């Protein structure tokens, strides 16, 4: 039966597809993507305080992945409310739930492999409700500009669960195929199955990162894939649909490999800049404010670039009065910026935020 965008795609073929996947072009792109990931894995081990990346990159991922779905917040607001979301707007809260879903999914890999249950857990956390596999028809994907239906996913909870079972088996058993190619295929298939009424795109992008961790290609969820995808959002959706309509697998795989390579190289570059910034900041405080200097203080203002007096107290760096004095001293040096946030003061690390805001190139 030919594909029709208005009809549920109940004939979605299981993985793997019939065409050759690891073509010459794909193998060449795989070399570059794997080299970039290997460099990232090695470089990330060199940063003096890993929590700097583990705290920051998922927030950037949350902001960009949510923006792809037209849920718009800013990294500034995400960092501001990362420790306490009370007072945050709804878009910021939803993006923060994405960050939590990514962290919980990562932690779950210690006790179980990536499964349909992982996807359900991730989507529930993103949406903040106890949703489950889609049971009723009516879900359709529309063109944002024209409002026309471009794709109708399969219907029927049992059919969707069967498709997910095959999806799950493929990603763990197709060991003859490179894990990066499997990731590209698993992402398409998950989006095509579209198992939830909402949150599928964000869930699928988290599953990409978790799969790379599970396969040992990265150690921590620090690959900012959504930032690259949002720069090429039109291509992302066009190539997804081209697989459905024309079985254009090579173009889709090449796109996803380029996203992985681009993101990994950006992260390696950012790690280098962050390391130098941490060391330069430490040296400046050591020389210009030796009475307040400690390595723990310097690392804290990078782990928590929106720092409060309570942050230092909770970290055991200083009691409240001393913590206030330390932060004010760093503000006097121009390392931090003091801002009012309701009744309290927050101290922002602008140089670090500028580093994180540097665009993918």
Backbone torsions as a table, in degrees:
resi	resn	phi	psi	omega
1	UNK	NA	122.9	-178.5
2	UNK	-63.8	151.5	-179.0
3	UNK	-66.7	134.6	174.6
4	UNK	-131.5	122.9	-175.4
5	UNK	-61.3	-25.8	-177.5
6	UNK	-85.0	-11.5	-178.2
7	UNK	-102.5	138.3	177.6
8	UNK	-55.3	133.0	-176.2
9	UNK	-83.5	65.6	-178.7
10	UNK	-72.0	-15.1	178.8
11	UNK	-95.8	20.7	177.1
12	UNK	-52.5	119.6	-177.0
13	UNK	-69.4	144.6	175.9
14	UNK	-72.4	163.0	175.1
15	UNK	-82.1	150.6	-0.4
16	UNK	-85.0	159.1	176.4
17	UNK	-73.7	165.3	-177.7
18	UNK	-69.7	-38.8	-175.3
19	UNK	-63.8	156.0	174.5
20	UNK	-62.3	132.3	-176.2
21	UNK	-93.6	-47.2	-174.7
22	UNK	-90.5	69.7	177.4
23	UNK	-71.1	174.3	179.7
24	UNK	-59.0	-43.4	179.9
25	UNK	-64.5	-40.7	179.6
26	UNK	-66.3	-43.0	179.9
27	UNK	-61.9	-39.0	177.9
28	UNK	-64.5	-43.4	178.9
29	UNK	-67.6	-33.1	178.2
30	UNK	-62.2	-39.4	179.8
31	UNK	-58.9	-45.4	-178.2
32	UNK	-68.5	-43.3	-178.5
33	UNK	-66.2	-42.5	-179.9
34	UNK	-67.0	-37.4	177.5
35	UNK	-63.2	-41.5	179.3
36	UNK	-65.1	-40.7	178.7
37	UNK	-67.4	-38.8	178.4
38	UNK	-63.8	-40.0	177.6
39	UNK	-65.6	-40.6	178.0
40	UNK	-62.4	-44.4	-179.0
41	UNK	-60.5	-41.8	179.5
42	UNK	-70.9	-42.2	-176.7
43	UNK	-68.9	-38.1	-177.4
44	UNK	-64.2	-23.8	178.7
45	UNK	-75.0	-12.5	-175.7
46	UNK	-92.6	-14.7	-177.4
47	UNK	-69.2	134.0	-171.9
48	UNK	-61.7	-33.2	179.3
49	UNK	-128.9	98.9	-175.8
50	UNK	-56.5	-27.5	-178.8
51	UNK	-61.7	-21.6	177.0
52	UNK	-58.1	-47.6	179.6
53	UNK	-76.3	-42.6	-175.2
54	UNK	-63.3	-29.4	178.5
55	UNK	-84.1	-37.5	-170.6
56	UNK	-85.5	-48.9	-173.0
57	UNK	-61.5	-43.4	177.4
58	UNK	-60.3	-29.8	176.3
59	UNK	-69.2	-39.6	175.7
60	UNK	-64.3	-42.5	177.5
61	UNK	-60.2	-43.8	-179.8
62	UNK	-61.2	-43.9	-178.5
63	UNK	-64.3	-46.0	-176.6
64	UNK	-71.7	-42.6	-179.1
65	UNK	-64.2	-37.4	177.2
66	UNK	-68.2	-36.6	-179.9
67	UNK	-65.4	-33.6	176.5
68	UNK	-57.2	-34.4	179.7
69	UNK	-93.4	18.1	177.8
70	UNK	64.4	28.9	171.6
71	UNK	-106.2	101.2	-165.7
72	UNK	-105.1	121.2	169.8
73	UNK	-136.2	-171.4	179.8
74	UNK	-125.5	155.3	176.0
75	UNK	-62.6	-31.2	178.4
76	UNK	-60.4	-47.4	179.6
77	UNK	-68.2	-36.4	-179.8
78	UNK	-63.0	-45.1	178.2
79	UNK	-66.6	-37.9	-178.7
80	UNK	-61.3	-40.0	-174.7
81	UNK	-105.5	11.0	-176.2
82	UNK	-61.6	-34.9	-179.4
83	UNK	-87.4	-24.1	-178.1
84	UNK	-154.2	106.0	-173.2
85	UNK	-84.9	-1.6	176.7
86	UNK	-61.8	130.9	-176.4
87	UNK	95.4	-12.2	179.4
88	UNK	-77.1	152.7	175.4
89	UNK	-73.4	167.9	-172.7
90	UNK	-64.3	-37.4	180.0
91	UNK	-65.2	-40.4	178.4
92	UNK	-65.5	-41.8	178.1
93	UNK	-61.5	-40.6	-179.1
94	UNK	-67.8	-39.1	177.0
95	UNK	-66.5	-37.3	176.9
96	UNK	-65.1	-32.9	175.6
97	UNK	-65.5	-32.7	175.7
98	UNK	-61.1	-46.2	178.8
99	UNK	-58.6	-42.9	178.9
100	UNK	-65.0	-41.2	179.5
101	UNK	-62.4	-40.3	178.0
102	UNK	-63.6	-44.9	-179.8
103	UNK	-64.2	-45.7	-179.3
104	UNK	-65.3	-38.4	177.1
105	UNK	-63.2	-41.3	177.7
106	UNK	-62.0	-45.2	-179.8
107	UNK	-64.8	-31.9	-178.3
108	UNK	-67.9	-22.8	-179.6
109	UNK	-65.2	-18.8	178.8
110	UNK	-70.6	-20.8	-174.8
111	UNK	-120.2	-15.8	179.2
112	UNK	-156.5	153.0	177.7
113	UNK	-72.7	172.7	177.1
114	UNK	-67.1	123.4	-175.6
115	UNK	-140.3	177.5	172.2
116	UNK	-58.2	-37.6	178.9
117	UNK	-61.5	-35.0	176.3
118	UNK	-62.6	-44.6	-179.5
119	UNK	-61.5	-42.1	178.9
120	UNK	-63.0	-45.2	179.8
121	UNK	-60.1	-44.7	-178.9
122	UNK	-63.4	-47.7	-176.8
123	UNK	-66.5	-38.4	177.2
124	UNK	-60.5	-41.9	-179.6
125	UNK	-68.3	-41.0	179.7
126	UNK	-60.4	-46.3	-175.0
127	UNK	-84.9	-18.7	178.6
128	UNK	74.5	20.7	178.2
129	UNK	-138.9	160.4	-176.8
130	UNK	-86.5	62.1	178.8
131	UNK	-78.3	169.2	179.5
132	UNK	-143.3	-172.8	179.1
133	UNK	-57.0	137.8	-177.8
134	UNK	-55.7	128.4	-178.0
135	UNK	-114.1	-18.2	-176.8
136	UNK	-115.7	147.3	177.6
137	UNK	-73.8	175.7	176.2
138	UNK	116.6	-10.9	178.5
139	UNK	-78.8	125.8	178.2
140	UNK	-139.9	149.0	176.9
141	UNK	-102.2	130.7	-174.4
142	UNK	-114.2	152.4	170.9
143	UNK	-73.0	124.3	-175.9
144	UNK	-59.4	-35.4	-174.5
145	UNK	-80.8	-41.8	-172.8
146	UNK	-102.8	-19.5	-176.8
147	UNK	78.1	3.3	-179.4
148	UNK	-79.1	149.8	177.9
149	UNK	-71.4	126.8	177.2
150	UNK	-108.6	-18.8	-178.8
151	UNK	-164.4	138.5	173.6
152	UNK	-122.2	115.8	-175.0
153	UNK	-73.5	168.4	178.8
154	UNK	-56.7	155.9	178.9
155	UNK	-124.0	156.5	179.6
156	UNK	101.2	116.3	-175.7
157	UNK	-58.4	-41.1	-179.1
158	UNK	-65.4	-43.7	178.3
159	UNK	-61.9	-44.1	-179.1
160	UNK	-62.8	-42.4	178.8
161	UNK	-64.4	-38.7	177.0
162	UNK	-63.6	-41.4	177.9
163	UNK	-63.9	-40.1	178.5
164	UNK	-67.2	-34.5	177.4
165	UNK	-63.5	-41.7	177.0
166	UNK	-67.1	-39.6	176.3
167	UNK	-59.1	-46.1	-179.3
168	UNK	-63.1	-43.1	-179.7
169	UNK	-63.9	-41.4	-178.5
170	UNK	-61.3	-48.3	-173.0
171	UNK	-65.8	-21.9	-179.6
172	UNK	-101.0	-20.3	-173.0
173	UNK	-108.6	-18.0	-176.8
174	UNK	-81.7	60.2	-172.6
175	UNK	-72.0	-12.0	178.0
176	UNK	-76.3	-11.8	179.9
177	UNK	-104.4	137.6	-179.6
178	UNK	-55.9	139.3	-179.1
179	UNK	-57.0	-31.8	179.3
180	UNK	-70.2	-35.7	174.5
181	UNK	-67.8	-41.8	177.1
182	UNK	-59.9	-39.0	178.8
183	UNK	-61.3	-43.2	179.1
184	UNK	-61.6	-42.2	-179.9
185	UNK	-69.1	-42.3	-177.9
186	UNK	-65.2	-33.8	-179.8
187	UNK	-68.6	-45.5	177.2
188	UNK	-58.4	-49.3	-173.6
189	UNK	-62.8	-39.9	179.1
190	UNK	-63.8	-43.7	179.5
191	UNK	-66.2	-34.9	179.8
192	UNK	-71.6	-38.2	175.5
193	UNK	-66.0	-40.7	175.8
194	UNK	52.3	62.4	-166.7
195	UNK	-72.4	-14.3	-176.2
196	UNK	-115.7	160.0	178.2
197	UNK	-70.4	-24.2	179.1
198	UNK	-158.1	158.3	176.2
199	UNK	87.4	7.9	-176.8
200	UNK	-65.2	-44.3	-178.0
201	UNK	-62.2	-47.0	-179.5
202	UNK	-67.3	-39.7	176.7
203	UNK	-61.4	-45.7	-179.9
204	UNK	-61.3	-37.5	-179.4
205	UNK	-72.4	-32.6	173.1
206	UNK	-66.9	-41.6	179.7
207	UNK	-60.7	-34.8	175.6
208	UNK	-55.7	-50.4	-177.2
209	UNK	-64.9	-43.5	179.9
210	UNK	-62.7	-36.6	-179.6
211	UNK	-66.6	-39.8	177.8
212	UNK	-64.0	-36.8	175.0
213	UNK	-66.1	-48.0	-178.2
214	UNK	-59.1	-36.8	-179.0
215	UNK	-82.5	1.3	176.4
216	UNK	78.2	13.3	-179.2
217	UNK	-81.5	-26.3	169.5
218	UNK	-136.8	157.1	-177.7
219	UNK	-95.6	-27.4	-176.7
220	UNK	-133.3	157.5	-178.5
221	UNK	-78.5	68.8	-173.7
222	UNK	-119.0	20.9	178.4
223	UNK	-99.7	115.9	-170.0
224	UNK	-88.5	63.4	-173.0
225	UNK	-64.1	-36.9	-174.0
226	UNK	-66.2	-27.3	177.6
227	UNK	-62.4	-40.4	178.0
228	UNK	-73.0	-36.8	-179.2
229	UNK	-64.6	-41.5	-176.3
230	UNK	-67.9	-28.0	175.4
231	UNK	-67.3	-25.2	-177.0
232	UNK	-125.3	39.8	-173.7
233	UNK	-57.9	-42.3	-178.9
234	UNK	-63.1	-42.0	177.9
235	UNK	-64.5	-40.5	-179.5
236	UNK	-55.8	-52.6	-178.4
237	UNK	-71.6	-35.8	179.3
238	UNK	-63.8	-43.6	-177.1
239	UNK	-73.9	-33.5	173.1
240	UNK	-58.2	-48.0	-177.9
241	UNK	-67.8	-33.7	-179.5
242	UNK	-65.2	-31.1	174.8
243	UNK	-64.6	-45.3	-179.9
244	UNK	-62.5	-45.8	-172.6
245	UNK	-82.6	-41.8	-170.6
246	UNK	-121.5	5.2	-176.5
247	UNK	55.0	39.9	-177.1
248	UNK	-82.9	68.0	-173.7
249	UNK	-70.7	-40.2	-175.1
250	UNK	-60.9	-45.9	-179.1
251	UNK	-61.9	-39.6	179.3
252	UNK	-66.0	-45.6	-179.5
253	UNK	-62.8	-43.8	179.3
254	UNK	-61.8	-39.0	177.5
255	UNK	-61.0	-48.7	-177.5
256	UNK	-66.3	-36.9	177.0
257	UNK	-65.3	-38.1	178.5
258	UNK	-66.5	-35.1	176.9
259	UNK	-63.7	-44.6	179.2
260	UNK	-62.3	-48.0	-178.3
261	UNK	-62.9	-47.9	-178.3
262	UNK	-58.7	-44.8	-177.7
263	UNK	-68.5	-42.3	-179.8
264	UNK	-62.7	-42.9	-178.9
265	UNK	-68.0	-37.6	175.8
266	UNK	-61.7	-43.0	-177.5
267	UNK	-66.5	-40.3	176.2
268	UNK	-59.1	-45.6	178.9
269	UNK	-62.1	-44.0	179.5
270	UNK	-63.5	-38.4	179.1
271	UNK	-60.5	-42.9	178.3
272	UNK	-61.1	-44.3	179.6
273	UNK	-65.5	-41.8	-179.7
274	UNK	-64.1	-42.8	179.3
275	UNK	-59.7	-45.4	-179.9
276	UNK	-65.3	-37.9	179.8
277	UNK	-67.0	-41.7	177.8
278	UNK	-61.0	-46.3	-178.2
279	UNK	-66.2	-40.6	179.0
280	UNK	-65.3	-40.2	178.3
281	UNK	-64.6	-44.2	179.3
282	UNK	-60.8	-43.8	-178.8
283	UNK	-66.2	-39.4	-179.7
284	UNK	-65.0	-44.4	179.5
285	UNK	-66.8	-38.7	179.5
286	UNK	-60.7	-37.7	-177.5
287	UNK	-83.9	-44.0	-170.4
288	UNK	-94.7	-19.7	178.7
289	UNK	-142.5	60.3	-172.9
290	UNK	-61.5	-26.0	-177.1
291	UNK	-69.5	-23.9	180.0
292	UNK	-104.0	-6.1	-172.3
293	UNK	-67.1	134.2	163.2
294	UNK	-155.2	150.1	179.5
295	UNK	-62.2	-35.6	-179.4
296	UNK	-63.2	-38.2	178.8
297	UNK	-63.7	-46.1	-178.3
298	UNK	-62.6	-45.5	-178.6
299	UNK	-65.1	-34.2	-178.5
300	UNK	-64.5	-38.9	-177.5
301	UNK	-75.0	-7.7	171.7
302	UNK	-98.3	-37.4	175.7
303	UNK	-65.6	-38.6	179.6
304	UNK	-121.7	80.5	-176.1
305	UNK	-66.6	-13.1	166.5
306	UNK	-108.7	93.6	-169.6
307	UNK	-103.2	139.3	175.8
308	UNK	-115.0	163.9	176.3
309	UNK	-56.6	-41.1	-179.5
310	UNK	-62.7	-26.3	179.1
311	UNK	-62.5	-45.0	179.6
312	UNK	-69.4	-36.9	179.3
313	UNK	-64.3	-48.0	-178.5
314	UNK	-64.6	-28.7	179.2
315	UNK	-80.2	-6.6	-179.8
316	UNK	76.8	16.1	-179.0
317	UNK	-78.0	-38.1	-177.3
318	UNK	-162.0	159.4	169.6
319	UNK	-75.1	170.5	-168.6
320	UNK	-56.9	-46.9	-176.5
321	UNK	-64.7	-44.1	178.7
322	UNK	-67.7	-38.3	179.3
323	UNK	-60.5	-42.1	177.1
324	UNK	-61.4	-41.6	-179.5
325	UNK	-66.1	-40.5	179.9
326	UNK	-61.6	-46.2	-176.9
327	UNK	-68.1	-38.0	177.4
328	UNK	-65.6	-36.6	178.2
329	UNK	-64.7	-40.9	177.4
330	UNK	-66.6	-33.7	175.7
331	UNK	-67.8	-39.8	178.4
332	UNK	-62.5	-32.3	177.7
333	UNK	-78.1	-9.7	-178.1
334	UNK	83.8	8.3	178.6
335	UNK	-78.3	-38.0	176.1
336	UNK	-116.6	158.7	172.8
337	UNK	-114.1	128.5	178.6
338	UNK	-86.7	130.0	179.8
339	UNK	-134.1	154.3	174.2
340	UNK	-91.1	136.0	175.6
341	UNK	-134.3	87.8	-174.1
342	UNK	69.1	-123.5	-178.9
343	UNK	-89.8	-9.4	-176.5
344	UNK	-109.9	170.1	176.4
345	UNK	-109.2	141.5	172.5
346	UNK	-122.9	152.5	-177.6
347	UNK	-121.4	116.1	-170.6
348	UNK	-101.2	140.8	177.2
349	UNK	-97.1	87.4	-170.9
350	UNK	-68.1	-34.8	-178.4
351	UNK	-63.9	-41.0	179.2
352	UNK	-67.0	-41.7	179.1
353	UNK	-63.6	-34.6	176.9
354	UNK	-65.6	-39.1	177.8
355	UNK	-61.2	-44.9	-179.5
356	UNK	-67.1	-30.2	-176.6
357	UNK	-81.1	-6.7	-178.5
358	UNK	-59.6	130.6	-174.8
359	UNK	-69.8	154.4	168.2
360	UNK	-66.8	135.2	-178.2
361	UNK	-121.8	NA	NA
